[in-house]
Amino acid sequence: MKKSISDENIMLKQKLIHYQSEVSKYKERLKKYEKSAQLNQNTQSNNNHILEDQVAELKQKINELIQQVEELKTENMILKSNGGVKNQEIHFSQDGKKQSLNSWFVNNLENQKAIKHHNRTLNNKWDQDKKK
């Protein structure tokens, strides 16, 4: 009987050593998975921040473009109310570039004055409506 108890103890000790080895192996795997998951989470978080920044930039650009469209619509209305674009005579200089008698700069200044006048009129109407 002593022999069988001794053999049994040895087998149990071997099983214990084997299971301890298995436990340490799975602990290492768990650490690797946790580290990998944390890296993936950090990467995903960084990607989310980058995408959020891009979305904010694009929204800002959209707002700027909407504002430009509104300004162009106003300018278009003013030009239509002023009878459209004036006919301009175009001459070519010696170097072959187009030159108009009424330069772009002068026309642009005239249009800006018209837009300012139109905006003042709209603001005055808005103030009058606000008072009512």
KOLGU-4560 file (N, C-alpha, C; in nm, 3 decimals, padded with zeros to 5 digits):
<recs>
<n_xx: 00.079 n_yy: -00.119 n_zz: 00.000 ca_xx: 00.000 ca_yy: 00.000 ca_zz: 00.000 c_xx: 00.084 c_yy: 00.126 c_zz: 00.000 mol: A seq: 1 type: MET>
<n_xx: 00.195 n_yy: 00.116 n_zz: 00.065 ca_xx: 00.281 ca_yy: 00.232 ca_zz: 00.069 c_xx: 00.324 c_yy: 00.273 c_zz: -00.071 mol: A seq: 2 type: LYS>
<n_xx: 00.348 n_yy: 00.174 n_zz: -00.150 ca_xx: 00.392 ca_yy: 00.200 ca_zz: -00.285 c_xx: 00.283 c_yy: 00.270 c_zz: -00.366 mol: A seq: 3 type: LYS>
<n_xx: 00.162 n_yy: 00.228 n_zz: -00.353 ca_xx: 00.053 ca_yy: 00.286 ca_zz: -00.429 c_xx: 00.024 c_yy: 00.430 c_zz: -00.384 mol: A seq: 4 type: SER>
<n_xx: 00.036 n_yy: 00.455 n_zz: -00.252 ca_xx: 00.017 ca_yy: 00.591 ca_zz: -00.203 c_xx: 00.129 c_yy: 00.679 c_zz: -00.252 mol: A seq: 5 type: ILE>
<n_xx: 00.247 n_yy: 00.630 n_zz: -00.252 ca_xx: 00.362 ca_yy: 00.705 ca_zz: -00.299 c_xx: 00.349 c_yy: 00.737 c_zz: -00.448 mol: A seq: 6 type: SER>
<n_xx: 00.308 n_yy: 00.634 n_zz: -00.525 ca_xx: 00.288 ca_yy: 00.654 ca_zz: -00.669 c_xx: 00.176 c_yy: 00.757 c_zz: -00.695 mol: A seq: 7 type: ASP>
<n_xx: 00.074 n_yy: 00.745 n_zz: -00.613 ca_xx: -00.038 ca_yy: 00.837 ca_zz: -00.628 c_xx: 00.005 c_yy: 00.980 c_zz: -00.596 mol: A seq: 8 type: GLU>
<n_xx: 00.085 n_yy: 00.999 n_zz: -00.493 ca_xx: 00.136 ca_yy: 01.132 ca_zz: -00.457 c_xx: 00.223 c_yy: 01.190 c_zz: -00.570 mol: A seq: 9 type: ASN>
<n_xx: 00.303 n_yy: 01.106 n_zz: -00.628 ca_xx: 00.390 ca_yy: 01.151 ca_zz: -00.737 c_xx: 00.306 c_yy: 01.194 c_zz: -00.856 mol: A seq: 10 type: ILE>
<n_xx: 00.204 n_yy: 01.115 n_zz: -00.888 ca_xx: 00.116 ca_yy: 01.148 ca_zz: -01.001 c_xx: 00.041 c_yy: 01.279 c_zz: -00.974 mol: A seq: 11 type: MET>
<n_xx: -00.005 n_yy: 01.293 n_zz: -00.849 ca_xx: -00.075 ca_yy: 01.417 ca_zz: -00.814 c_xx: 00.019 c_yy: 01.537 c_zz: -00.822 mol: A seq: 12 type: LEU>
<n_xx: 00.143 n_yy: 01.521 n_zz: -00.779 ca_xx: 00.240 ca_yy: 01.631 ca_zz: -00.787 c_xx: 00.268 c_yy: 01.665 c_zz: -00.932 mol: A seq: 13 type: LYS>
<n_xx: 00.279 n_yy: 01.564 n_zz: -01.018 ca_xx: 00.302 ca_yy: 01.590 ca_zz: -01.160 c_xx: 00.183 c_yy: 01.663 c_zz: -01.224 mol: A seq: 14 type: GLN>
<n_xx: 00.061 n_yy: 01.620 n_zz: -01.187 ca_xx: -00.058 ca_yy: 01.688 ca_zz: -01.238 c_xx: -00.061 c_yy: 01.832 c_zz: -01.191 mol: A seq: 15 type: LYS>
<n_xx: -00.025 n_yy: 01.852 n_zz: -01.063 ca_xx: -00.022 ca_yy: 01.987 ca_zz: -01.008 c_xx: 00.077 c_yy: 02.075 c_zz: -01.084 mol: A seq: 16 type: LEU>
<n_xx: 00.194 n_yy: 02.023 n_zz: -01.111 ca_xx: 00.296 ca_yy: 02.097 ca_zz: -01.186 c_xx: 00.244 c_yy: 02.128 c_zz: -01.328 mol: A seq: 17 type: ILE>
<n_xx: 00.182 n_yy: 02.029 n_zz: -01.389 ca_xx: 00.127 ca_yy: 02.048 ca_zz: -01.523 c_xx: 00.021 c_yy: 02.157 c_zz: -01.523 mol: A seq: 18 type: HIS>
<n_xx: -00.072 n_yy: 02.154 n_zz: -01.429 ca_xx: -00.179 ca_yy: 02.254 ca_zz: -01.423 c_xx: -00.125 c_yy: 02.392 c_zz: -01.390 mol: A seq: 19 type: TYR>
<n_xx: -00.024 n_yy: 02.399 n_zz: -01.305 ca_xx: 00.039 ca_yy: 02.528 ca_zz: -01.275 c_xx: 00.102 c_yy: 02.587 c_zz: -01.402 mol: A seq: 20 type: GLN>
<n_xx: 00.164 n_yy: 02.500 n_zz: -01.478 ca_xx: 00.224 ca_yy: 02.544 ca_zz: -01.604 c_xx: 00.116 c_yy: 02.594 c_zz: -01.701 mol: A seq: 21 type: SER>
<n_xx: 00.006 n_yy: 02.522 n_zz: -01.709 ca_xx: -00.106 ca_yy: 02.564 ca_zz: -01.795 c_xx: -00.162 c_yy: 02.699 c_zz: -01.750 mol: A seq: 22 type: GLU>
<n_xx: -00.177 n_yy: 02.716 n_zz: -01.619 ca_xx: -00.231 ca_yy: 02.841 ca_zz: -01.565 c_xx: -00.139 c_yy: 02.957 c_zz: -01.601 mol: A seq: 23 type: VAL>
<n_xx: -00.008 n_yy: 02.940 n_zz: -01.584 ca_xx: 00.085 ca_yy: 03.049 ca_zz: -01.617 c_xx: 00.083 c_yy: 03.078 c_zz: -01.767 mol: A seq: 24 type: SER>
<n_xx: 00.069 n_yy: 02.974 n_zz: -01.851 ca_xx: 00.060 ca_yy: 02.995 ca_zz: -01.995 c_xx: -00.064 c_yy: 03.077 c_zz: -02.031 mol: A seq: 25 type: LYS>
<n_xx: -00.178 n_yy: 03.045 n_zz: -01.972 ca_xx: -00.301 ca_yy: 03.119 ca_zz: -02.001 c_xx: -00.297 c_yy: 03.260 c_zz: -01.943 mol: A seq: 26 type: TYR>
<n_xx: -00.226 n_yy: 03.278 n_zz: -01.832 ca_xx: -00.209 ca_yy: 03.414 ca_zz: -01.778 c_xx: -00.131 c_yy: 03.500 c_zz: -01.876 mol: A seq: 27 type: LYS>
<n_xx: -00.028 n_yy: 03.446 n_zz: -01.936 ca_xx: 00.052 ca_yy: 03.519 ca_zz: -02.036 c_xx: -00.033 c_yy: 03.554 c_zz: -02.159 mol: A seq: 28 type: GLU>
<n_xx: -00.113 n_yy: 03.457 n_zz: -02.203 ca_xx: -00.202 ca_yy: 03.484 ca_zz: -02.317 c_xx: -00.300 c_yy: 03.596 c_zz: -02.284 mol: A seq: 29 type: ARG>
<n_xx: -00.355 n_yy: 03.592 n_zz: -02.163 ca_xx: -00.449 ca_yy: 03.694 ca_zz: -02.121 c_xx: -00.383 c_yy: 03.832 c_zz: -02.120 mol: A seq: 30 type: LEU>
<n_xx: -00.259 n_yy: 03.840 n_zz: -02.071 ca_xx: -00.188 ca_yy: 03.968 ca_zz: -02.071 c_xx: -00.169 c_yy: 04.019 c_zz: -02.214 mol: A seq: 31 type: LYS>
<n_xx: -00.132 n_yy: 03.929 n_zz: -02.307 ca_xx: -00.114 ca_yy: 03.968 ca_zz: -02.447 c_xx: -00.244 c_yy: 04.019 c_zz: -02.506 mol: A seq: 32 type: LYS>
<n_xx: -00.355 n_yy: 03.949 n_zz: -02.480 ca_xx: -00.484 ca_yy: 03.992 ca_zz: -02.533 c_xx: -00.526 c_yy: 04.127 c_zz: -02.476 mol: A seq: 33 type: TYR>
<n_xx: -00.503 n_yy: 04.146 n_zz: -02.345 ca_xx: -00.537 ca_yy: 04.275 ca_zz: -02.283 c_xx: -00.455 c_yy: 04.388 c_zz: -02.342 mol: A seq: 34 type: GLU>
<n_xx: -00.325 n_yy: 04.362 n_zz: -02.362 ca_xx: -00.237 ca_yy: 04.464 ca_zz: -02.420 c_xx: -00.281 c_yy: 04.496 c_zz: -02.563 mol: A seq: 35 type: LYS>
<n_xx: -00.313 n_yy: 04.393 n_zz: -02.639 ca_xx: -00.358 ca_yy: 04.412 ca_zz: -02.777 c_xx: -00.490 c_yy: 04.490 c_zz: -02.780 mol: A seq: 36 type: SER>
<n_xx: -00.581 n_yy: 04.454 n_zz: -02.692 ca_xx: -00.709 ca_yy: 04.524 ca_zz: -02.687 c_xx: -00.690 c_yy: 04.670 c_zz: -02.649 mol: A seq: 37 type: ALA>
<n_xx: -00.599 n_yy: 04.698 n_zz: -02.557 ca_xx: -00.573 ca_yy: 04.835 ca_zz: -02.516 c_xx: -00.512 c_yy: 04.915 c_zz: -02.631 mol: A seq: 38 type: GLN>
<n_xx: -00.418 n_yy: 04.854 n_zz: -02.704 ca_xx: -00.359 ca_yy: 04.922 ca_zz: -02.820 c_xx: -00.464 c_yy: 04.950 c_zz: -02.926 mol: A seq: 39 type: LEU>
<n_xx: -00.551 n_yy: 04.852 n_zz: -02.951 ca_xx: -00.657 ca_yy: 04.872 ca_zz: -03.049 c_xx: -00.751 c_yy: 04.984 c_zz: -03.006 mol: A seq: 40 type: ASN>
<n_xx: -00.782 n_yy: 04.988 n_zz: -02.878 ca_xx: -00.871 ca_yy: 05.092 ca_zz: -02.827 c_xx: -00.805 c_yy: 05.229 c_zz: -02.841 mol: A seq: 41 type: GLN>
<n_xx: -00.675 n_yy: 05.238 n_zz: -02.809 ca_xx: -00.605 ca_yy: 05.366 ca_zz: -02.823 c_xx: -00.600 c_yy: 05.410 c_zz: -02.969 mol: A seq: 42 type: ASN>
<n_xx: -00.571 n_yy: 05.316 n_zz: -03.057 ca_xx: -00.566 ca_yy: 05.346 ca_zz: -03.200 c_xx: -00.703 c_yy: 05.393 c_zz: -03.249 mol: A seq: 43 type: THR>
<n_xx: -00.806 n_yy: 05.323 n_zz: -03.206 ca_xx: -00.941 ca_yy: 05.358 ca_zz: -03.247 c_xx: -00.979 c_yy: 05.495 c_zz: -03.191 mol: A seq: 44 type: GLN>
<n_xx: -00.938 n_yy: 05.522 n_zz: -03.070 ca_xx: -00.967 ca_yy: 05.653 ca_zz: -03.009 c_xx: -00.897 c_yy: 05.764 c_zz: -03.086 mol: A seq: 45 type: SER>
<n_xx: -00.770 n_yy: 05.741 n_zz: -03.120 ca_xx: -00.695 ca_yy: 05.840 ca_zz: -03.199 c_xx: -00.761 c_yy: 05.861 c_zz: -03.336 mol: A seq: 46 type: ASN>
<n_xx: -00.803 n_yy: 05.752 n_zz: -03.398 ca_xx: -00.870 ca_yy: 05.763 ca_zz: -03.528 c_xx: -01.000 c_yy: 05.842 c_zz: -03.514 mol: A seq: 47 type: ASN>
<n_xx: -01.072 n_yy: 05.819 n_zz: -03.405 ca_xx: -01.197 ca_yy: 05.893 ca_zz: -03.383 c_xx: -01.170 c_yy: 06.042 c_zz: -03.368 mol: A seq: 48 type: ASN>
<n_xx: -01.064 n_yy: 06.077 n_zz: -03.295 ca_xx: -01.030 ca_yy: 06.219 ca_zz: -03.278 c_xx: -00.993 c_yy: 06.281 c_zz: -03.412 mol: A seq: 49 type: HIS>
<n_xx: -00.917 n_yy: 06.210 n_zz: -03.492 ca_xx: -00.878 ca_yy: 06.261 ca_zz: -03.623 c_xx: -01.002 c_yy: 06.282 c_zz: -03.710 mol: A seq: 50 type: ILE>
<n_xx: -01.091 n_yy: 06.184 n_zz: -03.708 ca_xx: -01.213 ca_yy: 06.196 ca_zz: -03.789 c_xx: -01.302 c_yy: 06.309 c_zz: -03.738 mol: A seq: 51 type: LEU>
<n_xx: -01.311 n_yy: 06.326 n_zz: -03.607 ca_xx: -01.391 ca_yy: 06.436 ca_zz: -03.552 c_xx: -01.333 c_yy: 06.571 c_zz: -03.594 mol: A seq: 52 type: GLU>
<n_xx: -01.200 n_yy: 06.582 n_zz: -03.593 ca_xx: -01.136 ca_yy: 06.706 ca_zz: -03.638 c_xx: -01.166 c_yy: 06.732 c_zz: -03.786 mol: A seq: 53 type: ASP>
<n_xx: -01.160 n_yy: 06.627 n_zz: -03.866 ca_xx: -01.189 ca_yy: 06.642 ca_zz: -04.009 c_xx: -01.334 c_yy: 06.684 c_zz: -04.031 mol: A seq: 54 type: GLN>
<n_xx: -01.425 n_yy: 06.625 n_zz: -03.954 ca_xx: -01.566 ca_yy: 06.662 ca_zz: -03.966 c_xx: -01.585 c_yy: 06.809 c_zz: -03.930 mol: A seq: 55 type: VAL>
<n_xx: -01.518 n_yy: 06.854 n_zz: -03.823 ca_xx: -01.530 ca_yy: 06.995 ca_zz: -03.782 c_xx: -01.477 c_yy: 07.087 c_zz: -03.892 mol: A seq: 56 type: ALA>
<n_xx: -01.363 n_yy: 07.051 n_zz: -03.951 ca_xx: -01.306 ca_yy: 07.132 ca_zz: -04.059 c_xx: -01.401 c_yy: 07.138 c_zz: -04.179 mol: A seq: 57 type: GLU>
<n_xx: -01.458 n_yy: 07.022 n_zz: -04.214 ca_xx: -01.548 ca_yy: 07.019 ca_zz: -04.329 c_xx: -01.676 c_yy: 07.097 c_zz: -04.302 mol: A seq: 58 type: LEU>
<n_xx: -01.725 n_yy: 07.092 n_zz: -04.179 ca_xx: -01.843 ca_yy: 07.172 ca_zz: -04.145 c_xx: -01.813 c_yy: 07.320 c_zz: -04.158 mol: A seq: 59 type: LYS>
<n_xx: -01.693 n_yy: 07.358 n_zz: -04.114 ca_xx: -01.654 ca_yy: 07.499 ca_zz: -04.124 c_xx: -01.645 c_yy: 07.540 c_zz: -04.271 mol: A seq: 60 type: GLN>
<n_xx: -01.586 n_yy: 07.455 n_zz: -04.354 ca_xx: -01.576 ca_yy: 07.486 ca_zz: -04.496 c_xx: -01.714 c_yy: 07.496 c_zz: -04.559 mol: A seq: 61 type: LYS>
<n_xx: -01.805 n_yy: 07.406 n_zz: -04.518 ca_xx: -01.941 ca_yy: 07.410 ca_zz: -04.571 c_xx: -02.007 c_yy: 07.542 c_zz: -04.534 mol: A seq: 62 type: ILE>
<n_xx: -01.991 n_yy: 07.583 n_zz: -04.409 ca_xx: -02.050 ca_yy: 07.710 ca_zz: -04.366 c_xx: -01.993 c_yy: 07.827 c_zz: -04.445 mol: A seq: 63 type: ASN>
<n_xx: -01.860 n_yy: 07.824 n_zz: -04.469 ca_xx: -01.798 ca_yy: 07.930 ca_zz: -04.548 c_xx: -01.853 c_yy: 07.931 c_zz: -04.690 mol: A seq: 64 type: GLU>
<n_xx: -01.869 n_yy: 07.811 n_zz: -04.748 ca_xx: -01.922 ca_yy: 07.803 ca_zz: -04.884 c_xx: -02.067 c_yy: 07.849 c_zz: -04.889 mol: A seq: 65 type: LEU>
<n_xx: -02.145 n_yy: 07.816 n_zz: -04.787 ca_xx: -02.284 ca_yy: 07.862 ca_zz: -04.782 c_xx: -02.288 c_yy: 08.014 c_zz: -04.777 mol: A seq: 66 type: ILE>
<n_xx: -02.199 n_yy: 08.071 n_zz: -04.697 ca_xx: -02.193 ca_yy: 08.217 ca_zz: -04.686 c_xx: -02.155 c_yy: 08.278 c_zz: -04.821 mol: A seq: 67 type: GLN>
<n_xx: -02.058 n_yy: 08.218 n_zz: -04.889 ca_xx: -02.018 ca_yy: 08.268 ca_zz: -05.020 c_xx: -02.134 c_yy: 08.259 c_zz: -05.120 mol: A seq: 68 type: GLN>
<n_xx: -02.209 n_yy: 08.149 n_zz: -05.114 ca_xx: -02.323 ca_yy: 08.132 ca_zz: -05.203 c_xx: -02.426 c_yy: 08.242 c_zz: -05.177 mol: A seq: 69 type: VAL>
<n_xx: -02.452 n_yy: 08.268 n_zz: -05.049 ca_xx: -02.548 ca_yy: 08.374 ca_zz: -05.015 c_xx: -02.500 c_yy: 08.509 c_zz: -05.067 mol: A seq: 70 type: GLU>
<n_xx: -02.371 n_yy: 08.537 n_zz: -05.051 ca_xx: -02.317 ca_yy: 08.663 ca_zz: -05.101 c_xx: -02.330 c_yy: 08.671 c_zz: -05.253 mol: A seq: 71 type: GLU>
<n_xx: -02.303 n_yy: 08.560 n_zz: -05.320 ca_xx: -02.315 ca_yy: 08.559 ca_zz: -05.466 c_xx: -02.460 c_yy: 08.575 c_zz: -05.510 mol: A seq: 72 type: LEU>
<n_xx: -02.553 n_yy: 08.514 n_zz: -05.435 ca_xx: -02.694 ca_yy: 08.532 ca_zz: -05.468 c_xx: -02.734 c_yy: 08.679 c_zz: -05.454 mol: A seq: 73 type: LYS>
<n_xx: -02.687 n_yy: 08.742 n_zz: -05.347 ca_xx: -02.717 ca_yy: 08.884 ca_zz: -05.327 c_xx: -02.658 c_yy: 08.966 c_zz: -05.439 mol: A seq: 74 type: THR>
<n_xx: -02.534 n_yy: 08.938 n_zz: -05.473 ca_xx: -02.468 ca_yy: 09.012 ca_zz: -05.581 c_xx: -02.541 c_yy: 08.990 c_zz: -05.712 mol: A seq: 75 type: GLU>
<n_xx: -02.586 n_yy: 08.868 n_zz: -05.735 ca_xx: -02.659 ca_yy: 08.836 ca_zz: -05.857 c_xx: -02.790 c_yy: 08.914 c_zz: -05.864 mol: A seq: 76 type: ASN>
<n_xx: -02.861 n_yy: 08.921 n_zz: -05.749 ca_xx: -02.985 ca_yy: 08.997 ca_zz: -05.745 c_xx: -02.959 c_yy: 09.144 c_zz: -05.775 mol: A seq: 77 type: MET>
<n_xx: -02.852 n_yy: 09.197 n_zz: -05.719 ca_xx: -02.818 ca_yy: 09.338 ca_zz: -05.740 c_xx: -02.784 c_yy: 09.363 c_zz: -05.886 mol: A seq: 78 type: ILE>
<n_xx: -02.706 n_yy: 09.273 n_zz: -05.944 ca_xx: -02.670 ca_yy: 09.289 ca_zz: -06.084 c_xx: -02.794 c_yy: 09.282 c_zz: -06.174 mol: A seq: 79 type: LEU>
<n_xx: -02.886 n_yy: 09.190 n_zz: -06.141 ca_xx: -03.009 ca_yy: 09.180 ca_zz: -06.219 c_xx: -03.092 c_yy: 09.306 c_zz: -06.206 mol: A seq: 80 type: LYS>
<n_xx: -03.097 n_yy: 09.360 n_zz: -06.082 ca_xx: -03.177 ca_yy: 09.481 ca_zz: -06.061 c_xx: -03.113 c_yy: 09.603 c_zz: -06.126 mol: A seq: 81 type: SER>
<n_xx: -02.981 n_yy: 09.600 n_zz: -06.146 ca_xx: -02.911 ca_yy: 09.711 ca_zz: -06.211 c_xx: -02.909 c_yy: 09.696 c_zz: -06.363 mol: A seq: 82 type: ASN>
<n_xx: -02.977 n_yy: 09.597 n_zz: -06.414 ca_xx: -02.984 ca_yy: 09.581 ca_zz: -06.560 c_xx: -02.878 c_yy: 09.487 c_zz: -06.614 mol: A seq: 83 type: GLY>
<n_xx: -02.816 n_yy: 09.410 n_zz: -06.532 ca_xx: -02.719 ca_yy: 09.312 ca_zz: -06.578 c_xx: -02.582 c_yy: 09.371 c_zz: -06.598 mol: A seq: 84 type: GLY>
<n_xx: -02.496 n_yy: 09.291 n_zz: -06.653 ca_xx: -02.358 ca_yy: 09.333 ca_zz: -06.675 c_xx: -02.354 c_yy: 09.432 c_zz: -06.791 mol: A seq: 85 type: VAL>
<n_xx: -02.281 n_yy: 09.540 n_zz: -06.772 ca_xx: -02.269 ca_yy: 09.641 ca_zz: -06.877 c_xx: -02.179 c_yy: 09.589 c_zz: -06.989 mol: A seq: 86 type: LYS>
<n_xx: -02.214 n_yy: 09.628 n_zz: -07.110 ca_xx: -02.128 ca_yy: 09.591 ca_zz: -07.222 c_xx: -01.996 c_yy: 09.663 c_zz: -07.209 mol: A seq: 87 type: ASN>
<n_xx: -01.891 n_yy: 09.589 n_zz: -07.230 ca_xx: -01.758 ca_yy: 09.649 ca_zz: -07.220 c_xx: -01.684 c_yy: 09.628 c_zz: -07.350 mol: A seq: 88 type: GLN>
<n_xx: -01.616 n_yy: 09.730 n_zz: -07.390 ca_xx: -01.531 ca_yy: 09.717 ca_zz: -07.507 c_xx: -01.398 c_yy: 09.658 c_zz: -07.459 mol: A seq: 89 type: GLU>
<n_xx: -01.349 n_yy: 09.562 n_zz: -07.535 ca_xx: -01.224 ca_yy: 09.496 ca_zz: -07.496 c_xx: -01.119 c_yy: 09.528 c_zz: -07.601 mol: A seq: 90 type: ILE>
<n_xx: -01.005 n_yy: 09.570 n_zz: -07.554 ca_xx: -00.892 ca_yy: 09.599 ca_zz: -07.642 c_xx: -00.778 c_yy: 09.507 c_zz: -07.603 mol: A seq: 91 type: HIS>
<n_xx: -00.693 n_yy: 09.478 n_zz: -07.699 ca_xx: -00.576 ca_yy: 09.396 ca_zz: -07.671 c_xx: -00.453 c_yy: 09.486 c_zz: -07.670 mol: A seq: 92 type: PHE>
<n_xx: -00.374 n_yy: 09.469 n_zz: -07.566 ca_xx: -00.252 ca_yy: 09.548 ca_zz: -07.557 c_xx: -00.145 c_yy: 09.484 c_zz: -07.645 mol: A seq: 93 type: SER>
<n_xx: -00.028 n_yy: 09.545 n_zz: -07.648 ca_xx: 00.079 ca_yy: 09.496 ca_zz: -07.733 c_xx: 00.126 c_yy: 09.357 c_zz: -07.691 mol: A seq: 94 type: GLN>
<n_xx: 00.116 n_yy: 09.326 n_zz: -07.563 ca_xx: 00.162 ca_yy: 09.194 ca_zz: -07.518 c_xx: 00.052 c_yy: 09.088 c_zz: -07.532 mol: A seq: 95 type: ASP>
<n_xx: -00.064 n_yy: 09.122 n_zz: -07.587 ca_xx: -00.168 ca_yy: 09.024 ca_zz: -07.616 c_xx: -00.267 c_yy: 09.003 c_zz: -07.503 mol: A seq: 96 type: GLY>
<n_xx: -00.255 n_yy: 09.074 n_zz: -07.391 ca_xx: -00.349 ca_yy: 09.058 ca_zz: -07.279 c_xx: -00.472 c_yy: 09.142 c_zz: -07.303 mol: A seq: 97 type: LYS>
<n_xx: -00.586 n_yy: 09.094 n_zz: -07.255 ca_xx: -00.711 ca_yy: 09.168 ca_zz: -07.268 c_xx: -00.710 c_yy: 09.285 c_zz: -07.171 mol: A seq: 98 type: LYS>
<n_xx: -00.756 n_yy: 09.397 n_zz: -07.218 ca_xx: -00.773 ca_yy: 09.513 ca_zz: -07.132 c_xx: -00.907 c_yy: 09.575 c_zz: -07.165 mol: A seq: 99 type: GLN>
<n_xx: -00.991 n_yy: 09.596 n_zz: -07.065 ca_xx: -01.121 ca_yy: 09.656 ca_zz: -07.090 c_xx: -01.117 c_yy: 09.802 c_zz: -07.052 mol: A seq: 100 type: SER>
<n_xx: -01.207 n_yy: 09.879 n_zz: -07.116 ca_xx: -01.212 ca_yy: 10.021 ca_zz: -07.084 c_xx: -01.256 c_yy: 10.041 c_zz: -06.940 mol: A seq: 101 type: LEU>
<n_xx: -01.358 n_yy: 09.966 n_zz: -06.898 ca_xx: -01.395 ca_yy: 09.967 ca_zz: -06.757 c_xx: -01.327 c_yy: 09.846 c_zz: -06.694 mol: A seq: 102 type: ASN>
<n_xx: -01.226 n_yy: 09.869 n_zz: -06.618 ca_xx: -01.148 ca_yy: 09.757 ca_zz: -06.564 c_xx: -01.230 c_yy: 09.677 c_zz: -06.464 mol: A seq: 103 type: SER>
<n_xx: -01.184 n_yy: 09.558 n_zz: -06.439 ca_xx: -01.249 ca_yy: 09.470 ca_zz: -06.342 c_xx: -01.253 c_yy: 09.537 c_zz: -06.206 mol: A seq: 104 type: TRP>
<n_xx: -01.147 n_yy: 09.605 n_zz: -06.172 ca_xx: -01.139 ca_yy: 09.669 ca_zz: -06.041 c_xx: -01.248 c_yy: 09.774 c_zz: -06.024 mol: A seq: 105 type: PHE>
<n_xx: -01.268 n_yy: 09.855 n_zz: -06.124 ca_xx: -01.370 ca_yy: 09.960 ca_zz: -06.117 c_xx: -01.509 c_yy: 09.896 c_zz: -06.106 mol: A seq: 106 type: VAL>
<n_xx: -01.535 n_yy: 09.793 n_zz: -06.187 ca_xx: -01.664 ca_yy: 09.725 ca_zz: -06.180 c_xx: -01.685 c_yy: 09.661 c_zz: -06.044 mol: A seq: 107 type: ASN>
<n_xx: -01.581 n_yy: 09.602 n_zz: -05.990 ca_xx: -01.591 ca_yy: 09.539 ca_zz: -05.859 c_xx: -01.625 c_yy: 09.642 c_zz: -05.753 mol: A seq: 108 type: ASN>
<n_xx: -01.560 n_yy: 09.759 n_zz: -05.759 ca_xx: -01.591 ca_yy: 09.864 ca_zz: -05.662 c_xx: -01.736 c_yy: 09.910 c_zz: -05.675 mol: A seq: 109 type: LEU>
<n_xx: -01.784 n_yy: 09.924 n_zz: -05.798 ca_xx: -01.922 ca_yy: 09.964 ca_zz: -05.820 c_xx: -02.018 c_yy: 09.861 c_zz: -05.762 mol: A seq: 110 type: GLU>
<n_xx: -01.987 n_yy: 09.734 n_zz: -05.784 ca_xx: -02.073 ca_yy: 09.627 ca_zz: -05.731 c_xx: -02.071 c_yy: 09.625 c_zz: -05.579 mol: A seq: 111 type: ASN>
<n_xx: -01.956 n_yy: 09.649 n_zz: -05.518 ca_xx: -01.948 ca_yy: 09.652 ca_zz: -05.372 c_xx: -02.032 c_yy: 09.765 c_zz: -05.315 mol: A seq: 112 type: GLN>
<n_xx: -02.029 n_yy: 09.881 n_zz: -05.381 ca_xx: -02.112 ca_yy: 09.992 ca_zz: -05.336 c_xx: -02.259 c_yy: 09.955 c_zz: -05.345 mol: A seq: 113 type: LYS>
<n_xx: -02.296 n_yy: 09.888 n_zz: -05.453 ca_xx: -02.435 ca_yy: 09.848 ca_zz: -05.471 c_xx: -02.475 c_yy: 09.746 c_zz: -05.365 mol: A seq: 114 type: ALA>
<n_xx: -02.388 n_yy: 09.653 n_zz: -05.333 ca_xx: -02.417 ca_yy: 09.552 ca_zz: -05.230 c_xx: -02.432 c_yy: 09.618 c_zz: -05.095 mol: A seq: 115 type: ILE>
<n_xx: -02.343 n_yy: 09.711 n_zz: -05.062 ca_xx: -02.352 ca_yy: 09.781 ca_zz: -04.934 c_xx: -02.484 c_yy: 09.858 c_zz: -04.925 mol: A seq: 116 type: LYS>
<n_xx: -02.521 n_yy: 09.925 n_zz: -05.034 ca_xx: -02.645 ca_yy: 10.000 ca_zz: -05.036 c_xx: -02.764 c_yy: 09.905 c_zz: -05.018 mol: A seq: 117 type: HIS>
<n_xx: -02.761 n_yy: 09.791 n_zz: -05.087 ca_xx: -02.867 ca_yy: 09.692 ca_zz: -05.077 c_xx: -02.875 c_yy: 09.637 c_zz: -04.934 mol: A seq: 118 type: HIS>
<n_xx: -02.761 n_yy: 09.606 n_zz: -04.872 ca_xx: -02.759 ca_yy: 09.554 ca_zz: -04.735 c_xx: -02.812 c_yy: 09.657 c_zz: -04.637 mol: A seq: 119 type: ASN>
<n_xx: -02.776 n_yy: 09.785 n_zz: -04.657 ca_xx: -02.828 ca_yy: 09.891 ca_zz: -04.569 c_xx: -02.980 c_yy: 09.899 c_zz: -04.581 mol: A seq: 120 type: ARG>
<n_xx: -03.030 n_yy: 09.887 n_zz: -04.701 ca_xx: -03.174 ca_yy: 09.891 ca_zz: -04.722 c_xx: -03.242 c_yy: 09.775 c_zz: -04.650 mol: A seq: 121 type: THR>
<n_xx: -03.183 n_yy: 09.655 n_zz: -04.663 ca_xx: -03.238 ca_yy: 09.538 ca_zz: -04.595 c_xx: -03.233 c_yy: 09.555 c_zz: -04.443 mol: A seq: 122 type: LEU>
<n_xx: -03.122 n_yy: 09.608 n_zz: -04.392 ca_xx: -03.109 ca_yy: 09.629 ca_zz: -04.248 c_xx: -03.211 c_yy: 09.731 c_zz: -04.198 mol: A seq: 123 type: ASN>
<n_xx: -03.232 n_yy: 09.837 n_zz: -04.274 ca_xx: -03.332 ca_yy: 09.937 ca_zz: -04.235 c_xx: -03.471 c_yy: 09.876 c_zz: -04.231 mol: A seq: 124 type: ASN>
<n_xx: -03.504 n_yy: 09.795 n_zz: -04.332 ca_xx: -03.635 ca_yy: 09.729 ca_zz: -04.333 c_xx: -03.648 c_yy: 09.636 c_zz: -04.214 mol: A seq: 125 type: LYS>
<n_xx: -03.542 n_yy: 09.565 n_zz: -04.183 ca_xx: -03.544 ca_yy: 09.471 ca_zz: -04.069 c_xx: -03.562 c_yy: 09.547 c_zz: -03.938 mol: A seq: 126 type: TRP>
<n_xx: -03.493 n_yy: 09.659 n_zz: -03.924 ca_xx: -03.508 ca_yy: 09.741 ca_zz: -03.803 c_xx: -03.652 c_yy: 09.793 c_zz: -03.790 mol: A seq: 127 type: ASP>
<n_xx: -03.711 n_yy: 09.833 n_zz: -03.901 ca_xx: -03.849 ca_yy: 09.883 ca_zz: -03.898 c_xx: -03.944 c_yy: 09.771 c_zz: -03.859 mol: A seq: 128 type: GLN>
<n_xx: -03.923 n_yy: 09.652 n_zz: -03.914 ca_xx: -04.008 ca_yy: 09.538 ca_zz: -03.879 c_xx: -03.990 c_yy: 09.500 c_zz: -03.733 mol: A seq: 129 type: ASP>
<n_xx: -03.871 n_yy: 09.514 n_zz: -03.684 ca_xx: -03.840 ca_yy: 09.479 ca_zz: -03.545 c_xx: -03.912 c_yy: 09.572 c_zz: -03.449 mol: A seq: 130 type: LYS>
<n_xx: -03.922 n_yy: 09.700 n_zz: -03.487 ca_xx: -03.987 ca_yy: 09.799 ca_zz: -03.402 c_xx: -04.137 c_yy: 09.776 c_zz: -03.391 mol: A seq: 131 type: LYS>
<n_xx: -04.193 n_yy: 09.717 n_zz: -03.496 ca_xx: -04.339 ca_yy: 09.693 ca_zz: -03.497 c_xx: -04.371 c_yy: 09.585 c_zz: -03.402 mol: A seq: 132 type: LYS>
</recs>
